[in-house]
Amino acid sequence: MNQKIVEKSYLSLIWFALWSWVLLFIPLLVRFLKIYTRKYSYDDKNLYIQEGVLSKTSITVPLYKVETIRANANILGNGTLHINSGARGVTSGMNNLEYVKGVARYQNVLAQVVEKAREDKGIKSVDMF
């Protein structure tokens, strides 16, 4: 019996390779949109946070209600500011200022602005040891 071998083609792997690269970039695109659409600002009285692509979610935190500001930084100095406030209605993700460039500098700046807002309201800070 003379058996013949049917040759196989690996060209179909090209399409799988292309799709794998496309799918690889989807998490990157999602993270980029999250960073790009999140806006932080503050004035003498309030901290403003806005996020969202198709529907916008906004929150305003009175600065005099901010209790603590904690910073987590990576090796490049960028990171997250964790804002702990007594303000009601702050969702768990909205009280973190994520992807902040120069997070330690903004921690100090916001601490000074919070202290000024408390002084303007007549609230004195109490240090406990």
N, C-alpha and C positions, 0 to 999 in steps of 0.2 A: 504494500500500500504506500503510495507516494503522497505524503502529506504536504500541503502548501500552507505557508504562514501569511496571514493577512497583516499588512503593515499598519501601524498606528500613527496618528498625527497628534503632536502636542501643541499645535497652533491654537487650539481652543483655550489653552491656558492664558493666552495673551489677554483675552477679554476678562477672565477672572482676575488677572493681575491688575488690569486697569480699574476694575470695580473695587478691588481691595484698597487701592490708593484713594479712590473717591470716598469710600466709607471711612477710611482712616482720618480724613479731614473733617468729617461731620462733627466730632467732639470739639475740634479746634474752632470751628465756625460757631458752635453754640457758646463756647467760652468767650470768644471775641465779641459776640453780640451782647453777652451779659456784662462784660466790661464796658463796652461802648455805650450801652443804653442807660447805665447807672450814673446819675448826676448827684453830686454833693455840693452844697453851698451853705454858708452861714452868714449871719449879720450880728449885730450887737445883742439881739434878743433870742433868735431861733436858729436851729440847725435844720436844714431842708434836705430830704432824701427823696429822689425820684428814680423809678426803674420801670422797665417794661418796653416791649417792642410794639405789639399790637394794641395792648391796653396799658395805660400808665397807672402806676400806683405811687402815690405821694404821701409823705408823712412830714410833719413839722414837730420837732421836739424843742420845747422851751429850754434854753440853756441853763436857766437857774435851777431846773430840775435834774440836771445831769449830776450823778453821784460820783462815778468813776469813769476814767478813760484809760483803757489798757491797750497796749500795742503789741502785736506779734509781727516781727520783721524777718525776712529771709536774708540771705547773705548779701543781696544787692541793696538792702535797705528799704525794700518795698514790702507791703504787707497789709494787715487788717487792723483797724481801730475798733475796739469793742467798747461801745457806749452803754453804760448802765445808768438808766434814769428811772425816776419814779413816775414817768408819764404813762398814762393808761393808753391802751390801744396800739402800742408798738408791737408789731409782729416780731417773731424771733429772728428772722433774717434781716429785717429792716433796721435793727439797732447796731448792725455791724457795717462799718465803712470798709468795704473790701477793695483790694487792688489799688491801694493808696501809694503814690510815689513819695518817698521820703517820709515814711510813717512816723518816725520819732520826732521829726520837726513839727508835723501837724499835731502830734499828741501834746507837745508843749504849747503850741499856739492855741489850740482849743482849750487847754487847761487855763490859760490866761484869760481867754474870752469868757469862759464859764465863771471864773472868779469875778471878773468885772460885772457880768450879768447878775451875779448874786449880790454884789455890793450895791448895784443900782436898785435892786429889789429890797435892800435892807436885810439880807440874810447873811449871817456871819458863819464862817466855817469854824468847826470845832475840831481840833486835833486831839486824837485819843492815842495814848501810848500804852 
